[in-house]
Amino acid sequence: MKAVMITLDQAHYVEIVSNLTSLNIRGFTAWKDVRGRGSKKGEPHYGTHAWPAMNNAILTVVEDDRVKLLLDYLRKLDEESPHLGLRAFVWNVEDMI
């Protein structure tokens, strides 16, 4: 099992959540109104007058064979709208109940 943490511009949220089902990924937890700044060229997402955009975050735990499909989908989505910002991080899940 792998945990995948996705940080995304709020504009991507509905599309990503809708596509999790098509990728056979059911469970996830989401946080809205997440603030941050990307490590590359992305504009800050602070929810302020100067930087009004906001991020969301999604955490999902998936079977190992789902990870590549999910990352390929997210990579394509990011390439279509690189100015919005989208990142995904994967780590091992040692145990769960």
C-alpha positions in Angstrom: 0.0 0.0 0.0 1.1 3.6 -0.7 -0.1 6.9 0.6 -0.4 9.6 -2.1 -0.6 13.2 -0.9 -1.8 15.5 -3.7 -1.6 19.3 -3.3 -3.6 21.1 -5.9 -5.1 24.4 -6.9 -8.7 24.6 -5.9 -9.7 24.7 -9.6 -8.6 21.1 -10.0 -10.5 19.7 -7.0 -13.8 18.5 -8.6 -12.0 17.0 -11.6 -9.5 15.1 -9.5 -12.1 13.7 -7.1 -14.3 12.6 -10.0 -11.4 10.8 -11.6 -10.4 9.0 -8.5 -13.4 6.7 -9.0 -12.5 6.1 -12.6 -9.0 5.0 -11.5 -10.6 2.6 -9.0 -9.6 4.6 -6.0 -12.4 5.0 -3.5 -11.2 6.3 -0.2 -9.6 9.7 0.4 -9.4 12.6 2.8 -9.4 16.2 1.6 -8.5 19.5 3.1 -9.8 22.7 1.6 -8.3 26.2 1.9 -4.7 25.0 2.2 -2.1 27.8 2.0 1.4 27.5 0.5 3.9 28.3 -2.2 5.4 25.9 -4.7 9.1 25.2 -4.8 9.4 26.0 -8.5 7.7 28.8 -10.4 4.2 28.7 -8.9 2.5 31.8 -7.5 1.7 31.8 -3.8 -1.7 30.6 -2.7 -2.3 32.5 0.5 -6.0 33.5 0.3 -5.0 37.2 0.7 -5.9 40.3 -1.3 -2.5 40.2 -3.0 -2.5 36.4 -3.5 -6.1 35.3 -3.4 -5.8 31.8 -4.8 -6.1 28.8 -2.5 -4.9 25.2 -2.6 -6.6 22.0 -1.5 -4.9 18.7 -0.4 -6.0 15.2 -0.9 -4.6 12.1 0.9 -5.4 8.7 -0.4 -4.1 5.2 0.4 -4.0 3.0 -2.6 -2.8 -0.4 -3.7 0.7 -0.4 -5.3 -0.7 -1.1 -8.8 -2.8 2.1 -8.7 0.1 4.5 -8.0 1.4 4.7 -11.5 -2.1 5.2 -13.0 -2.8 8.0 -10.5 0.5 9.7 -11.0 0.3 9.5 -14.8 -3.2 11.1 -14.7 -2.0 13.9 -12.3 1.1 14.5 -14.5 -1.1 14.9 -17.6 -3.4 17.3 -15.7 -0.5 19.4 -14.5 0.9 19.6 -18.0 -2.4 20.9 -19.3 -2.5 23.7 -16.8 1.0 24.2 -15.4 0.3 27.7 -14.1 -2.2 26.3 -11.5 0.2 24.1 -9.7 -0.2 20.5 -8.8 2.1 18.1 -6.9 1.8 14.5 -5.6 4.0 12.8 -3.1 4.1 9.0 -2.5 5.3 7.1 0.6 5.0 3.6 1.9 2.2 2.7 4.3 3.6 0.3 6.9 0.4 -0.7 8.6 -3.3 0.3 8.9 -6.5 -0.8 10.6 
